[in-house]
Amino acid sequence: MYHRIDGSCYRQIFVAGDVHGCYQALQQQLQARAFDPQQDLVIAVGDVIDRGP
């Protein structure tokens, strides 16, 4: 099932691939970009590429 997201409702939108246990690194990157959970959105997409170089 797909959900449509109105991007105009957010100040910033971040898309993260498969985090593979690197949650702390993701948090550090979001903090470095002034992520605000009240105004910004993170979309976790899982594996973007699963095989190959």
C-alpha positions as CSV (number, residue, x, y, z in Angstrom):
1,M,0.0,0.0,0.0
2,Y,1.3,3.4,-0.9
3,H,0.8,6.7,1.0
4,R,1.1,10.1,-0.6
5,I,3.2,12.6,1.4
6,D,2.6,16.4,1.0
7,G,6.2,17.6,1.0
8,S,5.1,21.2,1.4
9,C,4.2,20.4,5.1
10,Y,7.9,19.9,6.0
11,R,10.9,22.2,6.2
12,Q,13.4,19.4,5.2
13,I,12.8,15.9,4.0
14,F,15.6,13.3,4.4
15,V,15.7,9.8,2.8
16,A,17.8,7.1,4.4
17,G,18.7,3.8,2.9
18,D,19.2,0.7,5.0
19,V,20.8,1.8,8.2
20,H,22.3,-1.6,9.1
21,G,22.7,-0.8,12.8
22,C,24.2,2.6,12.2
23,Y,21.4,4.4,14.0
24,Q,23.8,6.6,16.0
25,A,25.6,7.7,12.8
26,L,22.2,8.6,11.3
27,Q,21.3,10.6,14.3
28,Q,24.7,12.5,14.1
29,Q,24.1,13.3,10.4
30,L,20.6,14.6,11.2
31,Q,21.9,16.7,14.1
32,A,24.6,18.2,11.8
33,R,21.8,19.3,9.5
34,A,19.7,20.8,12.2
35,F,17.0,18.1,12.0
36,D,13.8,19.1,13.9
37,P,11.3,16.3,14.3
38,Q,8.5,18.9,14.6
39,Q,9.3,20.4,11.2
40,D,11.3,17.8,9.3
41,L,10.7,14.3,8.0
42,V,12.9,11.2,7.7
43,I,11.8,8.5,5.2
44,A,13.5,5.2,5.7
45,V,13.5,3.2,2.5
46,G,15.4,0.0,3.5
47,D,17.6,-1.6,1.0
48,V,18.0,0.6,-2.1
49,I,20.6,-1.7,-3.7
50,D,20.9,-5.3,-2.4
51,R,23.6,-6.8,-4.6
52,G,26.7,-5.9,-6.6
53,P,29.4,-3.3,-6.2
